[in-house]
Amino acid sequence: MIYLTIFITILMVIYFYWRFFFFFRDPDRKVPDGENIVSPADGTIVYIKKIDNDITPISIKNKKEIRLEEVTKYKDDLSYPRYHIGIFMHPTDIHVNRAPISGKIKKIIYSNSNNLPMTMMWWRILLGMRPYELYSDHIIQNERNTLMFDGVIPVSVIQIADIYVNKIECWVKENQEIKKGERIGMIKMGSQVDLIFPSESIREISINIGQKVKSGETVIALLK
């Protein structure tokens, strides 16, 4: 009995350390110079999609493609080709998000929802089962906050909350000037962050599916 008590106590200590201290760590990052887009989040790259005519080829159950506005929750009238990149944030990742480019916050669109768990994506990443997004309806269902950056090129960041603690903190405001790598918010406790930008302005995509990235530090793409 005493061993069970000790075991449970250890588990509780580990949980509370993670819940109230480890999860909220926020180290400084070395933001790379040059004309590039940096990762807005820590995590794993789960998809890199090429968008044409507002359609993203994401496989969710039997749905082989979705409209971009289902992810961003706003109607974008611009029809230029874009990249759509998904970053899954594990419970052990740092959950502070950062600006992918320098510029102005053009618009912020918040959308509430009844959240779905991201467990399926977590397991598929853990087991290396691609496509990672299969059966992950949270991509279009869950609470989210879309931030539109107006910089050298237009870039959108979509913060997507998990079911367990559906809390998105946004630390910036519309029309605010911001620098690349600057902190813009945080998602508690599990989450995903998507990144959308015009493909015609990109010289090279610098990451691969399955790669681990760091917010404000890992270069996602090089600009022309």
C-alpha positions in Angstrom: 0.0 0.0 0.0 2.8 2.4 0.9 4.4 1.8 -2.5 1.2 2.6 -4.3 0.9 5.8 -2.3 4.5 6.8 -3.2 3.8 6.0 -6.8 0.7 8.1 -7.0 2.4 11.0 -5.1 5.3 10.9 -7.7 2.8 11.0 -10.5 0.9 13.9 -9.0 4.2 15.9 -8.5 5.2 15.2 -12.1 1.7 16.3 -13.3 1.6 19.5 -11.3 5.2 20.4 -12.3 4.2 20.0 -15.9 0.8 21.7 -15.6 2.0 24.8 -13.7 5.7 25.2 -14.4 7.1 23.2 -17.3 4.3 24.0 -19.7 4.7 27.8 -19.2 8.4 28.0 -20.0 9.3 30.7 -22.5 13.0 30.8 -23.5 14.5 33.5 -25.6 15.1 32.5 -29.3 17.7 33.5 -31.8 15.7 35.0 -34.7 17.4 34.5 -38.0 18.3 37.5 -40.2 17.4 37.7 -43.9 14.3 37.6 -46.0 12.5 34.5 -44.6 9.5 33.3 -42.8 10.1 31.7 -39.4 8.0 29.1 -37.5 5.2 30.6 -35.4 5.2 27.6 -33.1 7.2 24.8 -31.6 6.1 21.3 -32.8 6.1 18.9 -35.7 5.3 19.7 -39.3 2.2 17.7 -40.1 1.5 18.9 -43.6 2.8 21.2 -46.4 0.0 21.8 -48.9 -0.1 23.8 -52.1 -3.4 25.8 -52.4 -5.0 26.7 -55.7 -8.4 28.5 -56.0 -9.0 28.5 -52.2 -8.8 24.7 -52.0 -6.5 22.8 -49.6 -5.9 19.1 -50.4 -6.2 17.9 -46.8 -7.5 14.4 -46.2 -9.9 14.4 -43.3 -11.9 11.1 -43.2 -13.5 10.9 -46.7 -13.0 14.5 -47.4 -10.0 14.8 -49.8 -10.0 18.6 -49.8 -11.3 21.6 -47.8 -11.9 25.2 -48.5 -9.3 27.5 -47.0 -12.0 29.6 -45.2 -12.9 26.4 -43.2 -9.5 26.7 -41.6 -9.2 30.5 -41.3 -12.9 31.1 -40.6 -12.8 34.2 -42.8 -13.6 34.7 -46.5 -10.5 35.6 -48.4 -11.2 37.1 -51.8 -7.6 36.8 -53.0 -7.1 34.0 -55.5 -3.3 33.7 -55.7 -1.7 30.3 -55.0 -0.5 29.7 -51.5 1.2 27.3 -49.1 -0.7 25.9 -46.1 1.6 24.5 -43.4 0.4 22.7 -40.2 2.4 22.5 -37.0 1.2 20.2 -34.3 2.2 21.2 -30.8 2.9 18.3 -28.4 2.0 18.7 -24.7 5.8 18.9 -23.9 6.4 21.6 -26.5 6.7 25.3 -25.7 3.3 26.8 -26.4 4.2 30.5 -26.8 3.7 31.6 -30.4 5.8 34.1 -32.3 5.4 36.3 -35.4 6.6 34.6 -38.6 7.5 37.9 -40.3 7.9 41.6 -39.4 5.0 43.9 -40.3 1.6 45.1 -39.1 -1.3 43.0 -37.7 -3.8 43.7 -40.4 -6.7 41.7 -38.9 -7.6 39.3 -36.1 -10.5 36.9 -36.4 -11.5 34.8 -33.4 -13.9 31.8 -33.8 -15.3 29.9 -30.8 -16.5 26.3 -31.1 -17.2 23.0 -29.4 -13.7 21.5 -29.5 -12.7 18.1 -30.6 -9.6 16.2 -29.3 -6.3 16.1 -31.2 -5.5 12.7 -30.0 -5.7 11.0 -33.4 -3.1 13.3 -34.9 -0.8 12.8 -31.8 -0.9 9.0 -32.2 -0.4 9.2 -36.0 2.7 11.3 -35.5 4.0 9.0 -32.7 3.5 5.9 -34.9 4.7 7.7 -38.1 1.4 7.1 -39.9 1.0 9.5 -42.8 -1.0 11.5 -43.7 -0.9 12.8 -40.1 -4.1 14.8 -40.6 -6.3 11.8 -41.4 -9.4 11.7 -39.1 -8.4 15.0 -37.5 -11.6 17.1 -37.8 -10.2 19.6 -35.3 -8.4 21.2 -38.2 -11.7 22.8 -39.3 -13.9 22.4 -36.2 -12.1 23.7 -33.1 -11.8 27.1 -31.5 -9.2 29.3 -33.4 -7.7 32.7 -33.7 -6.5 33.9 -37.1 -3.9 36.7 -37.3 -3.3 38.3 -40.7 0.2 39.9 -41.0 0.8 42.6 -43.6 4.6 42.6 -44.2 6.9 42.0 -47.1 4.2 39.4 -48.1 0.8 38.7 -46.5 1.0 35.9 -44.0 -1.8 34.3 -41.8 -1.3 32.4 -38.6 -4.1 30.3 -37.3 -4.0 29.3 -33.6 -6.2 26.2 -33.0 -7.1 25.0 -29.5 -7.4 21.4 -28.2 -10.4 20.1 -26.3 -8.7 19.7 -22.9 -8.1 23.4 -22.1 -9.6 25.5 -24.8 -7.8 28.7 -24.1 -6.2 30.9 -26.7 -4.3 33.9 -25.5 -3.7 36.7 -28.1 -1.1 39.3 -27.0 -1.3 41.6 -30.0 -3.9 44.0 -31.4 -5.0 45.0 -34.9 -2.8 47.7 -36.5 0.1 46.8 -34.1 3.6 46.9 -35.6 5.5 43.7 -34.8 8.9 42.3 -35.5 9.7 38.8 -36.8 10.1 36.4 -33.8 8.2 38.6 -31.4 5.8 36.9 -29.0 2.2 37.1 -30.2 0.3 34.7 -27.9 -0.1 31.3 -26.4 -2.4 28.3 -26.6 -3.3 26.1 -23.6 -2.7 23.1 -23.3 -2.5 21.1 -26.5 -2.8 22.8 -29.8 -2.0 23.3 -33.5 -0.8 26.3 -35.4 -1.2 26.7 -39.2 0.6 29.1 -41.5 -0.6 30.4 -44.8 1.4 32.6 -47.3 1.6 33.2 -51.1 3.7 30.6 -52.9 4.7 32.9 -55.8 6.8 34.9 -53.3 8.7 31.9 -52.1 12.2 30.8 -53.3 12.3 27.7 -51.2 10.4 25.8 -48.5 13.0 25.0 -45.9 11.2 22.3 -43.8 9.8 18.8 -44.4 6.8 16.8 -43.1 7.7 15.2 -39.8 10.4 17.8 -38.9 10.5 19.4 -35.5 10.6 23.2 -35.5 11.1 26.0 -33.0 9.0 29.2 -32.9 10.9 32.3 -33.9 14.0 30.3 -34.8 13.3 27.6 -37.5 13.2 29.0 -41.0 10.0 27.8 -42.8 10.6 29.4 -46.1 13.0 31.7 -48.0 11.6 34.7 -49.8 12.5 35.6 -53.4 
